[in-house]
Amino acid sequence: MPAFDRDRFDDVPADLDRVGAHRAEKRPGSGWVAFAWAALATGVLVGAGVIYLGVANDSFQFVNPSSSSTAEAGAAETDTATSTPTPSASESVAPLTDPSQVDPEVTTVTVLNGTATAGLAGAASDRLETEGWVVGTQGNASERVSTSTVYYSSAADEAVALGLAQQLGISDVELTDAFPGASVTIVLGADYSA
C-alpha cells in the first residue's frame, strides 16, 4: 500500500465535531421530539374530522349514560310508554305559553329528531328559542317515530309541556319517565312540519 505525504488536509483541529463526511452526531432524544409532534398533529386532525363529520351529518346521539341493565330497563319503559297509550294531558292544566315564567335551571328542555330529515331538531330548537324558550339539548332520537310527542317527567312540568306542544303544533303530550335527563323532551316525528 502506498504511503502519501502529509499535507494541510491531514491537520484537522480537534475541536471540530465532525463524523464521517463532516456530519455532527445526532442529539439524544431528537427522534422522540419528532414522533411526539407527529402524534399530536395526527390526534388533532382525527379529532377535527370526527367533529366535522358529526356536525355535517347531524349524527350526534344523546343517550342516557347509565349501565346496560338500566338502559335496557329504560328501553323497555320506552316501549311500554309508546305501545301502551297513556292518558294525554289533563284538561284542567292550562298551557304555559310565556317562556319568561320558566326557570331554565329547573325545567330543562330537550329536542330530539325522530326522523331521517337532517337538522329538524336544530330548526325546531331555533323556532323555540326565537319565541324565548331555552333549549338545553338537541340531537337525534334513538329510533324513528311517526308521531311527534312532547313528554314531561313530572306533573309540575305539564303546563310547560302543553305550552311547548302548542308552540310547535304538536297534539300528543304524555307523562313518562323514559327520559330521565330532562324535564320536558320533544320527540319530532314524521308528522312534524317545520
Phi, psi and omega in degrees: 000132184285150177255131180259149177289149178288143175225191185290340180280346178277344182261087179261132179299146183286341184278355176278130179266073180249138178231140178059234182271059175065039177253139176279157179289149177291145176285145179294136177087001182292333177291325180291326178296314179296320178296319180296317178296320179294319179294319179297314179298319178296315179299317179295316180295318179295316179299316178297321179295319179295316179296317179300313181295322178296319179287316183295323182266358183051047187250019177287131180248134178249115181234163179290121181280069180235179180292165184294327180291322177291323178295320178294322178295321178295322179294321178295321178294321179296316178298318179295319182293325182272330182274327179263115182294129176257156181298136179287182186305141181290151183280352181278347180260127179274142179296138177269106185259355180260106183295340180290344179273359182256129177272112183293344176285332182261314183256108180262139181244130178239136178242124181240139179268114179257025181234178176270358180284117182290138174082007183293318179295321178295319179294317179294321178297317178298320179297317179292318181293329176297325179278355176108357179284153177253115179261122182278315186221145173219153181175199181259143175286161182286343179213161179281140178231154181264331184247129176287138182217143173254118180257140174232149190266343178214161182299333180294337182263005183297317181296321178295316179299319178295320179295318178294320178297319179296319181298321183265356180075034180256133183265336183269123177229127184223147173270126180204157174250022181286344180238081187289347183274349185221152176287315180231128178237126179255119177253112182276128180253186183295339181278354182281132175245125185291000000 
